[in-house]
Each structure stands twice: as C-alpha cells, then as structure tokens.
Amino acid sequence: MHDFRPVEPGIDQCSAVNPTSGIECGLPLGHATHVKVTQAPEVATSRRHRAIDSINRTEAAFHAIAKDDTSPMARVFAAIAMAGPTGATDNELYVHPDLAGMPQSTIRPRRIDLETAGLIVRATDATNDNVKRPTASGGFAQVWVLGSMARRLLLQLDTRSVA
C-alpha cells in the first residue's frame, strides 16, 4: 500500500519506498502504477460525467494556483501564460527569468502537473501536428500553451478583479 502526502495544495505525491532500491516513489497521486485505496469510486461511465470530472479537476488546480501564486506550479503556469500564443518549451522555462533559482527537477514535474490538470496543452499547428522548437543541443522540444479552460478561467479572474 502506498502513502500519499500533499506537496502543494491539491497535489498529492506517493511517498512509498521501493523495498529493493530504497528509493521513494515520488509520483503524483494519479500515476498508473499505484492505486490509492480508499472507498470504491463512483462509476461515471457517461461522457458527460467524465467531462464534468475533468472540468472540476482543472478548475480545482487553477484555484489552487490562484490562491498561492508563489508556489512552484503557479510560477511555471505564469511563465507559460506570459509566453502567450507562442508558448514555451521546457528548455525555455529552465532559463525563464521569473523561474530563476528554481531547479529543472522542479520545473518539469510542475509542468507535467499542469498538463495532467488540463491547464496547459501541447501547441499544435493548422494541420493539428505538435509544434516543436529547436533546442541548443540540436534536438526539438515540445511547445506548451495554455489550454482553453485555463484561458477562460484567467478571463473570469480578470473580470472579477476589475469589478
């Protein structure tokens, strides 16, 4: 059985230790190799229920970020949001001035958490192909942009703060 501990508001992380290697799992709560045993989940088989669950998860993650804008996940979200429609790659996030001092081993997992929550998505072009940009090492890196739900939630937040 795995134990989970909160690492940020709304984000749990597996703290189980592998008995052979002695290394802590460290994966987020929803990862595929472990299951947190609680009560049996309510069966939501319809598309509507799955869509509502997805929206609720995305809104919960967004509100956790809005509540604490100094958290690593909020800072990575802000850096991607500031990049606008051109988006940002992981490599660009590593050198982003607003993320100075944050290790790469923190930036990428928070970006993955944002993707899992549905706040950011892979940038695509007109033919629906993934947009990638060249890296300094000669490879290509995926570009990440805000998802439509995140853009909508940001607009709602802006209109509430103006009113």
C-alpha positions as CSV (number, residue, x, y, z in Angstrom):
1,M,0.0,0.0,0.0
2,H,1.3,3.4,-0.8
3,D,1.1,6.5,1.3
4,F,0.4,9.9,-0.2
5,R,1.4,13.3,1.2
6,P,0.4,16.7,-0.1
7,V,3.3,18.6,-1.8
8,E,1.2,21.5,-2.9
9,P,-2.4,22.5,-2.4
10,G,-4.5,19.9,-4.2
11,I,-1.5,17.8,-5.3
12,D,-0.6,14.5,-3.5
13,Q,2.6,12.6,-4.1
14,C,3.4,8.9,-3.5
15,S,5.8,8.6,-0.6
16,A,6.2,4.8,-0.7
17,V,9.7,3.4,-0.7
18,N,10.7,0.6,-3.0
19,P,12.0,-2.2,-0.8
20,T,14.8,-3.3,-3.1
21,S,16.2,0.1,-4.1
22,G,15.2,2.1,-1.1
23,I,14.1,5.0,-3.4
24,E,10.9,6.9,-2.7
25,C,8.3,6.6,-5.5
26,G,7.6,10.3,-5.7
27,L,5.0,10.1,-8.5
28,P,1.8,12.1,-8.3
29,L,-1.4,10.6,-6.9
30,G,-2.9,9.6,-10.2
31,H,0.0,7.8,-11.7
32,A,-0.7,4.5,-13.4
33,T,1.4,2.1,-11.4
34,H,-0.1,2.6,-8.0
35,V,-3.6,3.0,-6.7
36,K,-4.6,4.9,-3.6
37,V,-7.0,2.6,-1.8
38,T,-9.9,4.4,-0.3
39,Q,-13.6,3.9,-1.0
40,A,-14.6,2.4,-4.3
41,P,-15.0,5.2,-6.8
42,E,-18.4,6.1,-8.1
43,V,-18.8,4.7,-11.6
44,A,-19.0,7.5,-14.0
45,T,-19.4,5.9,-17.4
46,S,-21.1,8.5,-19.4
47,R,-19.1,11.1,-21.4
48,R,-21.0,13.8,-19.6
49,H,-19.8,12.6,-16.2
50,R,-16.2,12.2,-17.4
51,A,-16.3,15.8,-18.9
52,I,-17.6,17.2,-15.6
53,D,-14.9,15.4,-13.6
54,S,-12.3,16.8,-16.0
55,I,-13.6,20.3,-15.7
56,N,-13.8,20.1,-11.9
57,R,-10.2,18.8,-11.7
58,T,-9.0,21.6,-14.0
59,E,-10.9,24.3,-12.0
60,A,-9.6,22.9,-8.7
61,A,-6.0,23.1,-9.9
62,F,-6.5,26.6,-11.3
63,H,-8.0,27.9,-8.0
64,A,-5.1,26.3,-6.0
65,I,-2.7,28.2,-8.3
66,A,-4.6,31.4,-7.9
67,K,-4.7,31.0,-4.1
68,D,-0.9,30.7,-3.8
69,D,0.8,32.5,-6.7
70,T,4.3,31.9,-5.1
71,S,4.1,28.0,-5.4
72,P,6.4,26.4,-8.0
73,M,3.4,25.3,-10.0
74,A,1.9,28.8,-10.0
75,R,5.2,30.2,-11.1
76,V,5.6,27.7,-14.0
77,F,1.9,28.4,-15.0
78,A,2.6,32.2,-15.0
79,A,5.7,31.7,-17.2
80,I,3.7,29.7,-19.8
81,A,0.8,32.2,-19.6
82,M,3.2,35.1,-20.2
83,A,4.6,33.4,-23.3
84,G,1.1,33.8,-24.8
85,P,0.2,32.0,-28.0
86,T,3.8,31.3,-28.9
87,G,4.1,29.1,-25.8
88,A,7.2,27.8,-24.1
89,T,9.3,24.7,-24.2
90,D,10.8,23.1,-21.1
91,N,14.2,24.4,-22.1
92,E,12.8,27.9,-22.4
93,L,11.2,27.5,-18.9
94,Y,14.6,26.5,-17.5
95,V,16.1,29.9,-18.4
96,H,13.0,32.0,-17.9
97,P,13.9,35.0,-15.6
98,D,10.8,34.5,-13.4
99,L,11.9,30.9,-12.7
100,A,15.5,31.9,-11.8
101,G,16.8,29.7,-9.0
102,M,14.2,27.0,-9.5
103,P,15.9,23.7,-10.4
104,Q,15.0,21.9,-13.6
105,S,14.0,18.9,-11.4
106,T,11.2,21.1,-10.1
107,I,10.2,23.0,-13.2
108,R,9.5,19.9,-15.4
109,P,7.4,18.0,-12.8
110,R,5.3,21.1,-12.2
111,R,4.8,21.5,-16.0
112,I,3.7,17.8,-16.1
113,D,1.3,18.5,-13.2
114,L,-0.2,21.5,-15.2
115,E,-0.6,19.2,-18.2
116,T,-2.3,16.5,-16.2
117,A,-4.6,19.0,-14.6
118,G,-5.6,20.2,-18.1
119,L,-4.3,23.8,-17.6
120,I,-1.7,23.5,-20.4
121,V,-1.7,21.6,-23.7
122,R,0.7,20.7,-26.5
123,A,0.7,23.5,-29.0
124,T,-0.5,22.4,-32.5
125,D,-0.4,23.9,-35.9
126,A,-3.1,24.3,-38.5
127,T,-2.8,20.6,-39.5
128,N,-3.1,19.5,-35.8
129,D,0.6,18.5,-35.7
130,N,2.6,19.1,-32.5
131,V,4.6,22.3,-32.6
132,K,8.3,21.8,-31.6
133,R,11.2,24.2,-31.5
134,P,14.9,23.5,-31.8
135,T,17.0,23.3,-28.7
136,A,20.6,24.4,-28.1
137,S,21.7,20.7,-28.2
138,G,20.3,20.2,-31.7
139,G,17.1,18.4,-30.7
140,F,13.5,19.6,-30.7
141,A,11.3,20.4,-27.7
142,Q,7.5,20.3,-27.4
143,V,5.9,23.8,-27.1
144,W,3.3,24.2,-24.3
145,V,0.5,26.7,-24.3
146,L,-2.5,27.5,-22.0
147,G,-5.5,25.3,-22.6
148,S,-8.9,26.8,-23.4
149,M,-10.2,26.1,-19.9
150,A,-7.2,27.9,-18.4
151,R,-7.7,30.9,-20.7
152,R,-11.4,31.1,-19.8
153,L,-10.6,30.9,-16.0
154,L,-8.0,33.6,-16.4
155,L,-10.5,35.9,-18.1
156,Q,-13.1,35.2,-15.3
157,L,-10.4,36.0,-12.7
158,D,-9.5,39.3,-14.5
159,T,-13.2,40.4,-14.8
160,R,-13.8,39.7,-11.1
161,S,-10.7,41.7,-10.1
162,V,-11.7,44.7,-12.2
163,A,-15.3,44.7,-10.8
